Amino acid sequence: MAGQQMILCRGVQIPSPVLNIDLHVLPDFTGRVVLYIENGQVKCDRRLFPDEHICSLDTFIEMARDMELRIQETSNG
């Protein structure tokens, strides 16, 4: 394609991959969106609220330990 950006991958110039998607947000939307993509197709998108954050489970556990958070298991008996 004429004018397509190229990237260097393992020493070879290849066309930059492009994934065209439709987001379900208003035209004046400003914020963050999480996408779930399967086989190059967007299966789900979700807007994040300002107070929502994403991290790995390891990062969450590390933050909980840093805050000395104690989680206690309870039973429904």
Contacts in CASP RR format, 6 or more apart in sequence:
PFRMAT RR
TARGET T0000
AUTHOR 0000-0000-0000
METHOD contacts of the structure
MODEL  1
MAGQQMILCRGVQIPSPVLNIDLHVLPDFTGRVVLYIENGQVKCDRRLFP
DEHICSLDTFIEMARDMELRIQETSNG
1 15 0 8 1.000
4 15 0 8 1.000
4 16 0 8 1.000
4 18 0 8 1.000
5 15 0 8 1.000
5 16 0 8 1.000
6 13 0 8 1.000
6 14 0 8 1.000
6 15 0 8 1.000
6 16 0 8 1.000
7 13 0 8 1.000
7 14 0 8 1.000
7 15 0 8 1.000
7 16 0 8 1.000
8 14 0 8 1.000
19 37 0 8 1.000
19 40 0 8 1.000
21 35 0 8 1.000
21 42 0 8 1.000
21 45 0 8 1.000
22 42 0 8 1.000
23 29 0 8 1.000
23 33 0 8 1.000
23 45 0 8 1.000
24 45 0 8 1.000
25 33 0 8 1.000
25 47 0 8 1.000
29 47 0 8 1.000
31 47 0 8 1.000
31 48 0 8 1.000
32 47 0 8 1.000
32 48 0 8 1.000
33 45 0 8 1.000
33 46 0 8 1.000
33 47 0 8 1.000
33 48 0 8 1.000
34 45 0 8 1.000
34 46 0 8 1.000
34 48 0 8 1.000
34 54 0 8 1.000
35 42 0 8 1.000
35 44 0 8 1.000
35 45 0 8 1.000
36 42 0 8 1.000
36 43 0 8 1.000
36 44 0 8 1.000
36 45 0 8 1.000
37 43 0 8 1.000
48 54 0 8 1.000
55 63 0 8 1.000
64 71 0 8 1.000
END
